[in-house]
């Protein structure tokens, strides 16, 4: 887990070192106040440690620059998937042990079938991007981190009303590290791609997403090294 975070941060540092002059030009540009600049919509692939790989849906709001080269971006993300088979088997074993405590040995259960259990995540986050330009490629690159409130929900016919559902249903905090690229298609439209590592108390996942952002304010010349 720590190695993955270190890898993402290392990649960000390598990219930043590749364009020192452009980074300096952008860092010289500073908005004194935040302002709404655009809305992005994206889809992605989530690779969690406890559920099967699945698709994600994301929206982000570009609020402009809070400080030199530092962009503030609120986000909303949703995904849903089935718990991995090993996780379901673990819950089944815990339930069998709990039930058998209250039964005489002659009535002990040997096994239990919980069937399918799904787990979903609705996350409201706030990211900070350190942005720099790659003028030769006409790209913006960024790296940063953020935090989010995750609303996790477990569902399944067999676990409804049990302690298993209580374990899966909760609101928890998470942090992330991310890197990304943006390409201005037109002054009003940008394509972007992003890789993220999200870390929660007992859940972690990699996410790769791509999307389109509609700009309501013109591109800042410094964002393209101008």
Secondary structure as GFF3:
##gff-version 3
##sequence-region A 1 226
A	DSSP	alpha_helix	2	18	.	.	.	ID=ss1
A	DSSP	alpha_helix	20	27	.	.	.	ID=ss2
A	DSSP	beta_strand	38	48	.	.	.	ID=ss3
A	DSSP	beta_strand	54	67	.	.	.	ID=ss4
A	DSSP	beta_strand	70	82	.	.	.	ID=ss5
A	DSSP	alpha_helix	85	101	.	.	.	ID=ss6
A	DSSP	three_ten_helix	105	107	.	.	.	ID=ss7
A	DSSP	beta_strand	118	134	.	.	.	ID=ss8
A	DSSP	beta_strand	139	155	.	.	.	ID=ss9
A	DSSP	alpha_helix	163	168	.	.	.	ID=ss10
A	DSSP	beta_strand	170	186	.	.	.	ID=ss11
A	DSSP	beta_strand	189	199	.	.	.	ID=ss12
A	DSSP	beta_strand	204	215	.	.	.	ID=ss13
A	DSSP	three_ten_helix	221	224	.	.	.	ID=ss14
###
